[in-house]
Amino acid sequence: MIRSVVFDVGETLLDDTSEWGRWADWIGVPRHTFSAVMGAVVWGGRDNGETFEYFRPGFDLPAERQRREEAGCGESISETDLYPDVRSALAALREAGYWVGVSGNQSARTGELLRALDLPVDAVMVSGELGLIKPSRAYFDWLAGWAPGERDEILYVGDHRDFDVIPARAQGFRAALVRRGPWGHLWAGEEEVKRTADWVLGSLTELPALLGPLLGPREPAGPEPVPHG
């Protein structure tokens, strides 16, 4: 039985198109060129941050992110960046009795912006606030103490095979892959994903019907961690 559902952020709840476009503008690369190179990086199974290396060898992502902030061109998230099914799916899960959380590999600034959207969730906590990142064992150990329920009662939903589905299952959680964004589309039909994921979703709105209503009271979350740094 599932008691908690935790969602990744980028390309699970948020369409990252606008943010990657702003990065392309920042480093002075045409958006379609940046997108094409990122596609090659994704196809090679590498981290998307490696895209910058093709344009600026030695690229320091945290330092450049800070420069963007100081220049007034920092991270920005609006309602239009949410995938259309997000609010309805999250609300339906909460109404069905599930504890709903949001946690992924994002900056502390993104955590602030997500909270400002006032999503229908119980809690938001991202890697930049924790000092822990997926797919580390430490991250999933923290997740086990944050979301209510035993590990096999916590469902982690994401778009990435190597950061979401495989490590979540390896650490004893349930896992679902959503087929969107470059990674979700690339891996949705892969045999390893089909063997490992509990579900491969075309939309988040499929989840409430798949899980059904939760029997029993909603449980409280574990204690909030002290933000890193």
Stockholm file with secondary structure:
# STOCKHOLM 1.0

chainA/1-229         MIRSVVFDVGETLLDDTSEWGRWADWIGVPRHTFSAVMGAVVWGGRDNGETFEYFRPGFDLPAERQRREEAGCGESISETDLYPDVRSALAALREAGYWVGVSGNQSARTGELLRALDLPVDAVMVSGELGLIKPSRAYFDWLAGWAPGERDEILYVGDHRDFDVIPARAQGFRAALVRRGPWGHLWAGEEEVKRTADWVLGSLTELPALLGPLLGPREPAGPEPVPHG
#=GR chainA/1-229 SS CCCEEEECSBTTTBCTHHHHHHHHHHHTCCHHHHHHHHHHHHHTTCCGGGHHHHHSTTCCHHHHHHHHHHTTCCCCCCGGGBCTTHHHHHHHHHHTTCEEEECCSCCHHHHHHHHHTTCSCSEECCHHHHTCCTTCHHHHHHHHHHSSSCGGGEEEEESCIIIIIHHHHHTTCEEEEECCHHHHHHHTTCHHHHHHCSEEESCTTHHHHHHCCCCSCCCCCCCCCCCCC
#=GC SS_cons         CCCEEEECSBTTTBCTHHHHHHHHHHHTCCHHHHHHHHHHHHHTTCCGGGHHHHHSTTCCHHHHHHHHHHTTCCCCCCGGGBCTTHHHHHHHHHHTTCEEEECCSCCHHHHHHHHHTTCSCSEECCHHHHTCCTTCHHHHHHHHHHSSSCGGGEEEEESCIIIIIHHHHHTTCEEEEECCHHHHHHHTTCHHHHHHCSEEESCTTHHHHHHCCCCSCCCCCCCCCCCCC
//
